[in-house]
Amino acid sequence: MHRFIIVGGGAGGLELTTRLGDRFGITDSKTTPRAQVTLVDRNPTHIWKPLLHEVAAGSMDPFTQELEYAAQALWHGFEFQQGELTALDRANKRITIGALRDEEAGEILRERKLEYDTLVIAIGSTTHYFGVEGVQENAIALDTVGQAELFRKRLIAACM
Ligand SMILES: Cc1cc2nc3c(=O)[nH]c(=O)nc-3n(C[C@H](O)[C@H](O)[C@H](O)COP(=O)(O)OP(=O)(O)OC[C@H]3O[C@@H](n4cnc5c(N)ncnc54)[C@H](O)[C@@H]3O)c2cc1C
């Protein structure tokens, strides 16, 4: 059976995985899957990034907008593996996903190696500071929920 792995459940990766899962995966107990579709993301949930400025402004609770990858996987016939892509072995068609750690429980998933037939890397981008001195140290990028919440906390503290 063909094995698809999509790394990155952002705007692109989540849409692709969902469509592949709907088309080839298992959505009920009677269907035989035609392919194995696996999504890998470092986070357990997806949020639509254009909403982040509302989280930063404090006008939106991110928990009400996040989509659990595990639930989406169940509804759309794919498998979800949480963890960070740490290595790619193209010769052997294999990726390594780093161990998953929890602040309270410590390591909850060991490092894993997954083999693929087709690999899609959709891990997005990072903030570009265009070499402007001081920006990286003093500005808060707005690319993750954590950064949006940090901005909101600092904004409220400054207003207080
Ligand atoms: C504040 C803000 C507002 C925006 N507004 C708009 C808008 O109005 N209209 C518009 O068209 N676009 C907008 N964009 C841009 C749009 O969000 C991006 O173009 C889009 O999200 C890119 O999709 P992507 O799938 O390439 O990457 P992303 O959506 O960034 O997804 C990347 C995924 O990969 C995961 N990942 C990254 N590295 C790893 C790793 N090593 N291992 C495992 N997982 C990993 C991340 O957790 C993430 O889930 C906005 C972006 C931001 C930040």
The ligand as an SDF file (V2000), in Angstrom:
LIG
                    3D

 53 58  0  0  0  0  0  0  0  0999 V2000
   -0.4530   37.0200   11.2360 C   0  0  0  0  0  0  0  0  0  0  0  0
   -0.6020   36.4300    9.8630 C   0  0  0  0  0  0  0  0  0  0  0  0
   -1.6420   36.8420    9.0370 C   0  0  0  0  0  0  0  0  0  0  0  0
   -1.7950   36.3020    7.7540 C   0  0  0  0  0  0  0  0  0  0  0  0
   -2.8350   36.7100    6.9650 N   0  0  0  0  0  0  0  0  0  0  0  0
   -3.0370   36.1560    5.7480 C   0  0  0  0  0  0  0  0  0  0  0  0
   -4.1590   36.5240    4.9410 C   0  0  0  0  0  0  0  0  0  0  0  0
   -4.9750   37.3620    5.3270 O   0  0  0  0  0  0  0  0  0  0  0  0
   -4.3020   35.9210    3.7430 N   0  0  0  0  0  0  0  0  0  0  0  0
   -3.4130   34.9790    3.2970 C   0  0  0  0  0  0  0  0  0  0  0  0
   -3.5860   34.4490    2.1870 O   0  0  0  0  0  0  0  0  0  0  0  0
   -2.3530   34.6020    4.0390 N   0  0  0  0  0  0  0  0  0  0  0  0
   -2.1340   35.1690    5.2420 C   0  0  0  0  0  0  0  0  0  0  0  0
   -1.0450   34.8040    5.9920 N   0  0  0  0  0  0  0  0  0  0  0  0
   -0.0770   33.8640    5.4340 C   0  0  0  0  0  0  0  0  0  0  0  0
   -0.5470   32.4220    5.5630 C   0  0  0  0  0  0  0  0  0  0  0  0
   -0.9270   32.1690    6.8950 O   0  0  0  0  0  0  0  0  0  0  0  0
    0.6210   31.5320    5.1300 C   0  0  0  0  0  0  0  0  0  0  0  0
    0.9440   31.8240    3.7860 O   0  0  0  0  0  0  0  0  0  0  0  0
    0.2540   30.0710    5.2540 C   0  0  0  0  0  0  0  0  0  0  0  0
   -0.0560   29.7460    6.6050 O   0  0  0  0  0  0  0  0  0  0  0  0
    1.4190   29.2100    4.7660 C   0  0  0  0  0  0  0  0  0  0  0  0
    0.9720   27.8720    4.8220 O   0  0  0  0  0  0  0  0  0  0  0  0
    1.9960   26.6750    4.9300 P   0  0  0  0  0  0  0  0  0  0  0  0
    1.1750   25.4200    4.9270 O   0  0  0  0  0  0  0  0  0  0  0  0
    3.0640   26.8320    3.9130 O   0  0  0  0  0  0  0  0  0  0  0  0
    2.7310   26.8810    6.3400 O   0  0  0  0  0  0  0  0  0  0  0  0
    2.1280   27.1040    7.7850 P   0  0  0  0  0  0  0  0  0  0  0  0
    0.6890   27.4560    7.7510 O   0  0  0  0  0  0  0  0  0  0  0  0
    3.0830   28.0390    8.4670 O   0  0  0  0  0  0  0  0  0  0  0  0
    2.2460   25.6720    8.4700 O   0  0  0  0  0  0  0  0  0  0  0  0
    3.4710   25.0760    8.7660 C   0  0  0  0  0  0  0  0  0  0  0  0
    3.1920   23.9020    9.7300 C   0  0  0  0  0  0  0  0  0  0  0  0
    4.3820   23.1410    9.8450 O   0  0  0  0  0  0  0  0  0  0  0  0
    4.6040   22.8120   11.2040 C   0  0  0  0  0  0  0  0  0  0  0  0
    6.0490   22.6310   11.3510 N   0  0  0  0  0  0  0  0  0  0  0  0
    7.0300   23.5440   11.1350 C   0  0  0  0  0  0  0  0  0  0  0  0
    8.2320   22.9860   11.2930 N   0  0  0  0  0  0  0  0  0  0  0  0
    8.0220   21.6890   11.6280 C   0  0  0  0  0  0  0  0  0  0  0  0
    8.8910   20.5770   11.9240 C   0  0  0  0  0  0  0  0  0  0  0  0
   10.2300   20.6790   11.8730 N   0  0  0  0  0  0  0  0  0  0  0  0
    8.3370   19.3870   12.2470 N   0  0  0  0  0  0  0  0  0  0  0  0
    6.9750   19.2400   12.2880 C   0  0  0  0  0  0  0  0  0  0  0  0
    6.1110   20.2550   12.0100 N   0  0  0  0  0  0  0  0  0  0  0  0
    6.6250   21.4530   11.6840 C   0  0  0  0  0  0  0  0  0  0  0  0
    4.0240   23.9900   11.9880 C   0  0  0  0  0  0  0  0  0  0  0  0
    3.6790   23.6130   13.3160 O   0  0  0  0  0  0  0  0  0  0  0  0
    2.8070   24.3540   11.1420 C   0  0  0  0  0  0  0  0  0  0  0  0
    1.6480   23.6550   11.5720 O   0  0  0  0  0  0  0  0  0  0  0  0
   -0.8710   35.3240    7.2810 C   0  0  0  0  0  0  0  0  0  0  0  0
    0.1760   34.8990    8.1100 C   0  0  0  0  0  0  0  0  0  0  0  0
    0.3080   35.4210    9.3900 C   0  0  0  0  0  0  0  0  0  0  0  0
    1.4390   34.9310   10.2620 C   0  0  0  0  0  0  0  0  0  0  0  0
  1  2  1  0
  2  3  1  0
  2 52  2  0
  3  4  2  0
  4  5  1  0
  4 50  1  0
  5  6  2  0
  6  7  1  0
  6 13  1  0
  7  8  2  0
  7  9  1  0
  9 10  1  0
 10 11  2  0
 10 12  1  0
 12 13  2  0
 13 14  1  0
 14 15  1  0
 14 50  1  0
 15 16  1  0
 16 17  1  0
 16 18  1  0
 18 19  1  0
 18 20  1  0
 20 21  1  0
 20 22  1  0
 22 23  1  0
 23 24  1  0
 24 25  2  0
 24 26  1  0
 24 27  1  0
 27 28  1  0
 28 29  2  0
 28 30  1  0
 28 31  1  0
 31 32  1  0
 32 33  1  0
 33 34  1  0
 33 48  1  0
 34 35  1  0
 35 36  1  0
 35 46  1  0
 36 37  1  0
 36 45  1  0
 37 38  2  0
 38 39  1  0
 39 40  1  0
 39 45  2  0
 40 41  1  0
 40 42  2  0
 42 43  1  0
 43 44  2  0
 44 45  1  0
 46 47  1  0
 46 48  1  0
 48 49  1  0
 50 51  2  0
 51 52  1  0
 52 53  1  0
M  END
$$$$
